[in-house]
């Protein structure tokens, strides 16, 4: 199983497409209208997003946006055996939103279904070809299709609805793939959410974090899918002042807080994004003062100086100082401060999530939260 695509529900899909293209460097792939919904498809590397907006109050997107601010509504997974995955999910208690649909005339043949995820998040499951086929190799597949809530027809059911579907990663893209996504759940729901994803999909727990500041904190556990690229932390707040609690209140329930876009050159990528006008969270000088005390930090290195100038978070293990985890985070991209992007680079296959970076991220987002509180006072 791998991440196939991520579906955003937004107020204006065309305007949002332009923002992703102009600011984040995505490529517009196709657009189409189905009934009361307009959808734009965009891509960078193997990162694939659908952006859907309502054309009338009858659209299921309009219903969603009445309950929640714009954000991620569906995370779709490519699976090798759809029937088996759906059987496992339903046996574990998952609710089926759309039963198995099929488009046998496509190449390779397509099958898909949709189940309810945590909160109002949903998960589309997509199979291409025979159940034993190599589903994970996206470079040999046609551009992924999406289905929409409460409609029977795939948005790719009519090949004339799309223009030039992409079959390989777009060259010279800023991003390689989706490194991870983060789910925020209500206080006390972390263990239940972890158990749900374990039973429904077969995810496994990896790292755990207990982050605390003088003001607030969170509990988090990273989930991974065996032998795949999928990993995602699930967070719960530990106090009513937590930034996670603020997300839950503004989002009106649990949901996806951010998506990490993996790059092989974070310094170049961030430089381009800043040039495009993307705003990033601030990192105080004290963060780098602490890093200077660690073995492996080279104050005289031009690259280390550039890392500080661009305010990139860095973590590494003393025994593998060249295996760097480099991360930075955009400001929220929608009107409500509920969703943002991360840009991440993993040097020499740096794995997992560094606790120092996790703490620094939490503190950085908390500083932004305090600015909003002070501004509204």
N, C-alpha and C positions, 0 to 999 in steps of 0.2 A: 504494500500500500504506500502511495506517495500523495503529496498535495497536488491536485490537478489544477484548481483555480480557486479564486476567492471572489465572492459576489458582494458588492456594496449596494445598498439602497440609499439613494441620494435625492435631493430636491430637483436637480437639473442635470441629467446625465451628460448632455452636450457640453455645458459649462464645466462640469467636473472633469470630463475627458480633456478639455483644453488645458485645465490646470495641471493634470498629470503629465501631459505632453510638454507644456511650456516650463513647468517648474521641476518636475521629477525626472524628465527625460524619457518618458515612455513613448511608444509608437502606437498610433491609432490603427487598429486592425480592421474593424468593421462596425457597422451600426445598422439597426433595424428596429422596426416598430411592430409590436404584436398586441392586438386588441387595445388595451388602455395603458400600455407600458412601452417606454422607449429604452433601449439598451445600447450601450457603447462597449466594445471590446478593445482592450489595450494590452500591450505586452512589452516586456523588457527582459531579454535573456529568456529564461524559463519561468519568469514571473508573469502570471496571467490573471488579469482582473476583468470582471464584468461590472459595469456601472449602470444601474437601472433607476429610472425615475417615473413617476405616475403622469399620465396624460389626462386623467380624470379621477374623481373620487371613487370610481368603481375599481380602480387598480388595487391589487393587494399591496403594492408598494405604498400607496396612500394610507392604507390601513396601518401598515407598519410604522410609517412616519408620524401618524397620530399618536402612537404609543412610545416611540423612541426617536432620538435625534438621528441624523444620518450616520451610517457606519456599516460594519460587516454583518450581513444577515445570513450568509451561507459559506461554509468552508467545504469544498468538494474534494473527495478523495478518489484517486484512480485505484481500482482493485482488480485482482486477477480473476476472481470468481464471484460475480455479483450475487448469484443465488445463495451461495454459501455464506457470504458476508451478511446478507439480509436475514437469513435464517438465524445466524448467531445474534444479530442485533435484536430481533423480535423475541428470541428466546430469553434475552436479558432484560426484556421489558421496554425496548425502544418503540416509540410510536411511529408508524409508517405514514408519511404525508403524501407520498406518491408511490404506487406499486411499480413493479418492473415494467419499463417501457422499452421498445426496441425499434431500431432503425436499420434493418438488415441490408438495405440497398447501399449504405455507406461503405467506405473501405478504410480501415477494417470495420466490420459490423459493430454497431454501437448499442449498448444497453445501459440503462440508468434507472435509479430509484432515489427517493429522498426520505430521510427520517428526521424526526425532531431531535435536536441536540440539547445542550444545557440552556435553560432559560428559553428565549425565543430564537436562539441560534439553530440553524438547521444544517444537515450534512447531506449533500448529494453524493451518491456512490456511482461511479462510472466504470464500465468495463468495455474494452475495445478488443475485438477478436475473440478467439477461443479462450476458455477459462485458463488454460495452461500457457497462454502466450506471455511474452515478455512485456508486461504492461508498463514497467517503470522507465523504459527507454523512450522518453518523450520525443527525441529527435527523429524517431521513425514513425511518428503518429501525426494524424491531421490535427489542426487546431481544435482544442476541446470545445464541446458544446455545453450549453446550460439549459436547464429547464426553469420555469418560473412557478411560483406558488399558485396552486389551484388551476393550472391549465394542463391540458392533456397532451398538447403538441410540443415537441422539442423545438427550441428556437432555431435549430439547424435542420428541422424536418424539411424545409424548402431550401435547397442549395442556392436558389436565386436571392435569398434574403441576405447573403453575406458576400463581401467582395474580397477576393484573394485571400482565402484562409491560409494561415501560416503553418508550415509543416516542420520548420526547423527554428532554433533560436535565432532571433534577430541579431546580426553581427554588430560588433562595436557597441553593445548595450552596456549601460552603467552597472547592471546587476546580473548576477549569475542565476540565483534562484531564491526561494523563500527559505530563510534559515530557521525561523520559528515564529510562532504567534503566541500571544498571551491572553488568557481568559481570566477575568475577574469575577468572583462569585461572592455571595453574601457571607457575612460572618457566621461561622459554624457549619458552612456547606462544603468546605474544602474536602474533607474525607469522603463525603458522599459523592461529590463530583469526580474525584479520583477513582472511586470504586465504579462509577457509572462508565467512564471511558475505558476502564480495564475490562469490564464484563462485556460491554457492547462491541468494542473494537479489538481488544487485546493489547491496549497500551500498557506500559510498565513504568513504575516510578523510578526516578533516577536521583538527582540531587534534591536536597531540601534546604530551605533558607528560612531563617527567623530574623527579619530585619527590624531594627528598633532605633528610633531617635528620641530626643527629649520630648518630642511632641506627639509622635504616633509610631505606627509600625505595620508590618504585614507578615503573614505566614505564606510560604510558597513551596510548591513541589513541582519539579520538572518531570513531564511525562514524555516517553519516547515510544516509537513503534519499532519493534525489533527488525534489524536488517533493512532499515529505511532511513531516509533523511528527515523524517518527521520528528519534531520535538516541540513541546509547548509547555511553558510554566502555567500553573493555575494558582492564582493569588486569592487570599481572603484578608480582610482588614482585621486589625487587632484592637482598634479603637474607633470612636465616632469621628475623630479628627483625621483619620487616615485618608491619604489621597485615593486609596481604593474605595473607601466609603463615599468620597466625593464623586468618583466615577459612577458608582452604583446609583447614587441619588440623581445625578444629571442624566444618566443613561436610562433611568427608570427601570433598573434591573440589571442582572448580570450580562456580560458581553465581552467582546474582544477589545482590549485596551490598545494593543499595538501589534504591528507586523514588522519583522526584521528582514530587510533586504540585504542579501549577501553580495559582497563585491570582492574582487581580488586586488583592489587599489583604493582603500578608503580615503587616503589623502587626496588623490585626484578626483574621486567621486564627490567628496565634500566640497572641494574647491569649485567644481562645476555647479553643484547645487546652490552654493552660496552666490555664485555668479548669476544663477537663474532667479535668485530672490528668495530661496528657501531659508526660513529662520530656524535656528537650532537652540536647544536649551543651553544655559550658561554653566560653565564649570569654573569654580573659584580657584585662584592661585594656590590655596592651601592644599588642594587635591594633589597637585604636582610636587609640592613641598614634601608631602608624605611619600610620594613615589620615589623621590631622590634618595630616600633612606634604604631602598630595596636593592638587593644585588641584581645587577643586570641593567640598571638605569645608566645611560651614558649622556651626561649633561652636555658634552661637547659634540655629540652627534647632530648633524644637520637634520636628520629625520626626526630625532627626539624633539628638537626645537620646533619643527614644523607640526608635530603632534600637539605640542603645547599651544602653539599659535592657533591651531584649528580646534582646540579644546576637545580632543578625542580622549575618551576613557580607555585605559590600557590595563591589562592584567596578564600575569604570567606566573609560572611556577619557578622557584629558584633552581630546580634541577634541569629545567628546560627553558632558559631565558629567551631563546629564539622563537619559542612557540607562543606567539602573542595573540591575545584576544583584544581587538580594537573595536570600539563601539561609540556611536553618538546618536542623538535622538532629536527629531524635529519638534518644533512647537506643534500643538494640536492643529489639525488641518481643517476642521469644521468649526462652525460658529460656537458650539458648545465644546469645552475642553475635555472631550471624551476619547478621542482617538488620535494617535500619532504614529509616525514611522521611526524605525531604527535602521541605521546603516551599520553593517558589521563586516569585519574582515577577520578571518581565522588564519594566522600564519602557521605554516607547518602543521596543519590539521589540528590546531588548538581546539580541544573538545569542551563541551559543557558550558558552564557559566561561572565566571569568576566571582567569588563572594565580594571582593573589593569593588568590582564594577557594579554589582547588584546593589550594594549599599550606596555607592555614589549616585547611581541612577535614582534610587528612592529619595535621597536627599535633594537632588537637583529638581525632581518633580515636586517635592514638598516646598521648595523655595518658590517655584512658579505658583503653586497653590496659595501660599501666603500672600503673594503679590495680588492675586485675584481677591482674596479676602480683604486685604487692606484697601484695594481699589473700590470695593463695593461698600465699605464702611462709611 
